[in-house]
């Protein structure tokens, strides 16, 4: 039984990594659901219940950064954590400027992810647009 009933949605096109992230987030005590694409997440009835989004940067179709931008443009305030196997300082700066909470390199450090989740869950969530809030942790480009 999760110690925290807030829903963490994971969007990752790589099935083994997606499943390992779902298990990791669950092991940290959160409720976790995983989606293979941004399109699947956007079509899910769980979109509005999502308290935090953890998504890969590079995916076919819509990237994680595009997904975050789409959600913001639609008025959703879902704190977002981006993960990448191909860290890029320019992308990191843009993501944080656009309101992403954390930008983490793969493989993901469990402790860093947990800190990012705690920070993300302290942010307001909802459908109303609010003023931009600074990120909790920038993550590092390795």
C-alpha positions as CSV (number, residue, x, y, z in Angstrom):
1,X,0.0,0.0,0.0
2,X,1.5,3.3,-1.0
3,X,2.3,5.8,1.8
4,X,1.4,8.6,-0.5
5,X,-1.7,8.4,-2.7
6,X,-0.7,11.2,-5.0
7,X,-0.4,9.8,-8.6
8,X,3.0,9.9,-10.3
9,X,2.5,9.4,-14.1
10,X,5.5,8.1,-16.0
11,X,5.8,8.6,-19.8
12,X,8.6,6.6,-21.3
13,X,8.9,4.9,-24.7
14,X,11.5,2.3,-23.6
15,X,9.4,-0.5,-22.0
16,X,12.1,-2.0,-19.7
17,X,13.1,1.5,-18.4
18,X,9.4,2.5,-18.1
19,X,8.7,-0.6,-16.0
20,X,11.8,-0.1,-13.8
21,X,10.8,3.6,-13.2
22,X,7.2,2.5,-12.3
23,X,8.6,0.0,-9.8
24,X,11.1,2.5,-8.3
25,X,8.4,5.2,-7.8
26,X,6.1,2.6,-6.3
27,X,9.0,1.4,-4.0
28,X,9.3,5.0,-2.8
29,X,5.8,4.8,-1.6
30,X,3.9,6.6,-4.4
31,X,1.1,5.5,-6.6
32,X,2.6,5.1,-10.1
33,X,1.1,4.6,-13.6
34,X,3.2,4.2,-16.7
35,X,2.4,5.2,-20.3
36,X,4.4,4.3,-23.5
37,X,3.8,7.7,-25.2
38,X,2.7,11.3,-24.6
39,X,-0.3,10.6,-26.7
40,X,-1.3,7.7,-24.5
41,X,-0.9,9.9,-21.4
42,X,-2.9,12.8,-22.9
43,X,-5.8,10.4,-23.8
44,X,-5.8,8.8,-20.3
45,X,-8.5,9.6,-17.8
46,X,-5.6,9.7,-15.2
47,X,-4.3,13.0,-16.7
48,X,-6.3,15.1,-14.4
49,X,-5.4,13.0,-11.3
50,X,-1.7,13.2,-12.0
51,X,0.2,15.1,-9.2
52,X,3.6,14.8,-10.9
53,X,4.7,13.8,-14.4
54,X,8.0,12.0,-14.9
55,X,8.8,11.8,-18.6
56,X,11.6,11.0,-21.0
57,X,12.9,13.9,-23.1
58,X,13.4,12.0,-26.4
59,X,10.5,10.0,-27.5
60,X,8.9,9.3,-30.9
61,X,6.0,11.7,-31.7
62,X,5.9,14.2,-28.9
63,X,9.0,14.8,-26.8
64,X,8.9,15.2,-23.0
65,X,9.6,18.9,-23.4
66,X,6.8,19.2,-26.0
67,X,4.5,17.3,-23.6
68,X,5.2,19.7,-20.8
69,X,4.6,22.7,-23.1
70,X,1.4,21.2,-24.4
71,X,0.1,20.7,-20.8
72,X,1.0,24.3,-19.8
73,X,-0.7,25.7,-23.0
74,X,-3.8,23.6,-22.1
75,X,-3.8,25.1,-18.6
76,X,-2.6,22.1,-16.7
77,X,-0.2,22.7,-13.8
78,X,1.4,19.3,-13.4
79,X,4.9,19.5,-11.9
80,X,7.2,17.8,-14.4
81,X,10.5,15.9,-14.1
82,X,12.4,15.3,-17.3
83,X,14.7,12.3,-17.8
84,X,17.3,11.9,-20.5
85,X,19.9,9.5,-21.7
86,X,21.4,12.4,-23.8
87,X,21.9,15.3,-21.5
88,X,22.2,18.7,-23.2
89,X,22.9,21.9,-21.3
90,X,20.8,24.0,-23.7
91,X,17.8,21.7,-23.4
92,X,18.2,21.6,-19.6
93,X,18.3,25.5,-19.4
94,X,15.2,25.7,-21.6
95,X,13.3,23.1,-19.7
96,X,14.0,24.8,-16.3
97,X,13.1,28.2,-17.8
98,X,9.8,26.7,-19.0
99,X,9.0,25.5,-15.5
100,X,10.2,21.9,-15.4
101,X,11.0,20.9,-11.8
102,X,14.0,18.7,-12.4
103,X,16.1,17.6,-15.4
104,X,17.8,14.3,-14.6
105,X,20.3,12.2,-16.6
106,X,19.9,8.4,-17.0
107,X,20.7,6.3,-15.2
108,X,18.7,8.1,-12.6
109,X,20.0,8.3,-9.1
110,X,17.3,7.0,-6.8
111,X,17.9,9.6,-4.0
112,X,18.0,12.5,-6.5
113,X,14.7,11.3,-8.0
114,X,13.1,11.0,-4.6
115,X,14.2,14.6,-3.7
116,X,12.7,15.8,-7.0
117,X,9.5,14.0,-6.4
118,X,9.1,15.5,-2.9
119,X,9.8,18.9,-4.4
120,X,7.4,18.4,-7.3
121,X,4.7,17.3,-4.9
122,X,5.1,20.5,-2.9
123,X,4.1,22.5,-6.0
124,X,0.5,23.5,-6.8
125,X,-1.4,21.2,-9.2
126,X,-4.5,22.0,-11.2
127,X,-6.0,23.5,-14.2
128,X,-5.5,27.2,-13.5
129,X,-2.6,29.0,-14.9
130,X,-0.4,30.5,-12.2
131,X,2.8,32.6,-12.1
132,X,5.9,30.7,-13.0
133,X,7.6,29.1,-10.0
134,X,11.4,28.3,-9.9
135,X,12.5,24.7,-10.2
136,X,13.5,22.9,-7.0
137,X,16.5,21.1,-8.4
138,X,18.1,21.6,-11.8
139,X,19.8,18.3,-12.1
140,X,23.2,18.2,-13.7
141,X,24.3,17.4,-17.2
142,X,26.8,14.5,-16.8
